[in-house]
Amino acid sequence: MCAGYTTWAGIRRADARPGARVAVVGLGGIGHFAIQFAKAVGYHVIAVKHELARELGADDVVTDGAALKEIGGADVLLHTSSSHATAIDAMTGLRPWGKLVLMGLAEDEMILPALPLTTNSYQVIGSAHNGMEYLAEALDIVARGQVKPMVELFPLERVNDAYRKAAAGEARFKAVVTL
């Protein structure tokens, strides 16, 4: 629930116009929700680097920021990755007055390109949980079947396997222990 709520709040904070082009960087616990939520509300969704994203509803998949720019760019870039490098590269495909929304937690240093940031009037938005109304909206979209959480289930006796896979970043997309 946390990943879905975080994702929906970030999309709402981006405040993109209807039909906007939304690119998603990172296809993990947050990114798989970002593609589905953005598609559910009518955005043109572009995934950076992950072919699996097509199965989740992405309209396009590109390899990097240059390819994103080549297909017309994005109005919003949803950074859901655990590494800033791919998001910084993807910013080369962000349209003027575009928005970079940070939702993923990364420990590496994030150095923003100052010249494009200023000359293109980009906005950088940090987003986590943002208001109970966003939670209600997210749950409604999921209840309508427009977004499906993808989890890897582990019985209680395999809790150590679940922990190991989650810690190694190998769980697809979230590890859930069942009783």
SEVEX-543299 format. One line per 3 residues: number of its first residue (from 1); their letters; for each residue x, y, z of C-alpha. Coordinates in nm, 2 decimals, decimal comma. Example, Ala and Ser with C-alpha at 12.3 -4.5 7.8 and 13.67 -1.06 7.14 Angstrom:
1) as) 1,23:-0,45:0,78 ~ 1,37:-0,11:0,71
***
This chain:
1) mca) 0,00:0,00:0,00 ~ 0,29:0,24:0,08 ~ 0,43:0,21:-0,27
4) gyt) 0,10:0,27:-0,44 ~ 0,01:0,56:-0,22 ~ 0,36:0,72:-0,28
7) twa) 0,32:0,68:-0,65 ~ -0,03:0,82:-0,68 ~ 0,07:1,12:-0,46
10) gir) 0,36:1,19:-0,69 ~ 0,15:1,18:-1,00 ~ -0,10:1,42:-0,84
13) rad) 0,17:1,65:-0,72 ~ 0,30:1,67:-1,08 ~ -0,03:1,82:-1,17
16) arp) 0,01:1,74:-1,54 ~ -0,24:1,84:-1,80 ~ -0,48:1,57:-1,94
19) gar) -0,31:1,36:-2,21 ~ 0,04:1,46:-2,09 ~ 0,34:1,25:-2,18
22) vav) 0,47:1,09:-1,86 ~ 0,80:0,90:-1,85 ~ 0,88:0,65:-1,57
25) vgl) 1,24:0,57:-1,47 ~ 1,27:0,26:-1,26 ~ 1,05:-0,05:-1,27
28) ggi) 1,04:-0,18:-0,91 ~ 0,79:-0,16:-0,63 ~ 0,71:0,21:-0,71
31) ghf) 0,77:0,21:-1,09 ~ 0,53:-0,07:-1,17 ~ 0,26:0,13:-1,00
34) aiq) 0,36:0,45:-1,17 ~ 0,31:0,30:-1,52 ~ -0,03:0,16:-1,42
37) fak) -0,16:0,47:-1,24 ~ -0,04:0,71:-1,51 ~ -0,21:0,49:-1,78
40) avg) -0,53:0,46:-1,57 ~ -0,58:0,84:-1,57 ~ -0,51:0,88:-1,94
43) yhv) -0,15:0,99:-1,97 ~ 0,08:0,88:-2,26 ~ 0,32:0,66:-2,07
46) iav) 0,69:0,61:-2,16 ~ 0,91:0,37:-1,97 ~ 1,29:0,42:-1,97
49) khe) 1,48:0,09:-2,02 ~ 1,23:-0,18:-1,93 ~ 1,05:-0,38:-2,19
52) lar) 0,83:-0,55:-1,92 ~ 0,67:-0,20:-1,89 ~ 0,47:-0,27:-2,21
55) elg) 0,29:-0,55:-2,02 ~ 0,20:-0,29:-1,75 ~ 0,05:-0,05:-2,01
58) add) 0,34:0,16:-2,13 ~ 0,28:0,31:-2,47 ~ 0,65:0,34:-2,55
61) vvt) 0,98:0,20:-2,41 ~ 1,31:0,39:-2,47 ~ 1,67:0,31:-2,38
64) dga) 1,78:0,65:-2,25 ~ 1,72:1,03:-2,24 ~ 1,83:1,08:-2,60
67) alk) 1,58:0,82:-2,72 ~ 1,31:0,98:-2,50 ~ 1,38:1,32:-2,67
70) eig) 1,38:1,16:-3,01 ~ 1,02:1,03:-2,97 ~ 0,89:1,37:-2,85
73) gad) 1,00:1,39:-2,49 ~ 0,81:1,39:-2,17 ~ 0,62:1,66:-1,97
76) vll) 0,67:1,47:-1,65 ~ 0,95:1,24:-1,55 ~ 0,86:1,01:-1,26
79) hts) 1,19:0,91:-1,09 ~ 1,11:0,58:-0,91 ~ 1,46:0,43:-0,93
82) ssh) 1,70:0,35:-0,65 ~ 1,97:0,52:-0,86 ~ 1,98:0,89:-0,97
85) ata) 2,20:0,83:-1,27 ~ 1,93:0,70:-1,50 ~ 1,69:0,98:-1,41
88) ida) 1,95:1,25:-1,47 ~ 2,02:1,10:-1,81 ~ 1,64:1,08:-1,88
91) mtg) 1,62:1,46:-1,81 ~ 1,77:1,51:-2,16 ~ 1,43:1,40:-2,29
94) lrp) 1,23:1,63:-2,06 ~ 1,04:1,90:-2,24 ~ 1,07:2,27:-2,15
97) wgk) 0,86:2,35:-1,84 ~ 0,88:1,98:-1,75 ~ 0,87:1,84:-1,40
100) lvl) 1,10:1,58:-1,24 ~ 0,92:1,41:-0,95 ~ 1,14:1,22:-0,71
103) mgl) 0,97:0,92:-0,55 ~ 1,24:0,65:-0,54 ~ 1,48:0,64:-0,25
106) aed) 1,84:0,65:-0,37 ~ 2,17:0,68:-0,17 ~ 2,39:0,80:-0,45
109) emi) 2,46:1,17:-0,50 ~ 2,22:1,36:-0,72 ~ 2,38:1,63:-0,93
112) lpa) 2,13:1,82:-1,14 ~ 2,23:1,98:-1,47 ~ 2,20:2,35:-1,38
115) lpl) 2,20:2,50:-1,73 ~ 1,91:2,28:-1,87 ~ 1,73:2,31:-1,53
118) ttn) 1,73:2,69:-1,56 ~ 1,70:2,74:-1,94 ~ 1,41:2,49:-1,97
121) syq) 1,23:2,61:-1,65 ~ 1,22:2,26:-1,51 ~ 1,06:2,20:-1,17
124) vig) 1,20:1,94:-0,93 ~ 0,94:1,80:-0,69 ~ 1,01:1,56:-0,40
127) sah) 0,71:1,35:-0,32 ~ 0,61:1,10:-0,05 ~ 0,27:1,05:0,10
130) ngm) 0,07:1,37:0,05 ~ -0,27:1,39:0,20 ~ -0,54:1,14:0,29
133) eyl) -0,74:1,24:-0,02 ~ -0,46:1,10:-0,24 ~ -0,48:0,77:-0,05
136) aea) -0,86:0,75:-0,10 ~ -0,82:0,82:-0,47 ~ -0,54:0,56:-0,51
139) ldi) -0,75:0,29:-0,33 ~ -1,05:0,38:-0,56 ~ -0,84:0,33:-0,87
142) var) -0,71:0,00:-0,75 ~ -1,06:-0,12:-0,64 ~ -1,18:-0,05:-1,00
145) gqv) -0,92:-0,29:-1,12 ~ -0,72:-0,03:-1,31 ~ -0,40:-0,09:-1,11
148) kpm) -0,28:-0,43:-1,00 ~ -0,01:-0,47:-0,74 ~ 0,25:-0,72:-0,84
151) vel) 0,40:-0,91:-0,56 ~ 0,61:-1,22:-0,50 ~ 0,45:-1,44:-0,23
154) fpl) 0,65:-1,63:0,02 ~ 0,50:-1,87:0,28 ~ 0,60:-1,79:0,64
157) erv) 0,85:-2,08:0,65 ~ 1,04:-1,90:0,37 ~ 1,06:-1,56:0,54
160) nda) 1,44:-1,58:0,52 ~ 1,42:-1,63:0,14 ~ 1,19:-1,33:0,11
163) yrk) 1,42:-1,11:0,32 ~ 1,73:-1,22:0,11 ~ 1,55:-1,15:-0,22
166) aaa) 1,42:-0,82:-0,11 ~ 1,76:-0,71:0,04 ~ 1,93:-0,81:-0,29
169) gea) 1,68:-0,63:-0,50 ~ 1,57:-0,95:-0,66 ~ 1,21:-0,96:-0,55
172) rfk) 0,97:-0,88:-0,83 ~ 0,81:-0,62:-0,73 ~ 0,75:-0,66:-0,36
175) avv) 0,81:-0,96:-0,14 ~ 0,50:-1,05:0,07 ~ 0,51:-1,31:0,34
178) tl) 0,18:-1,50:0,38 ~ 0,06:-1,69:0,69
***
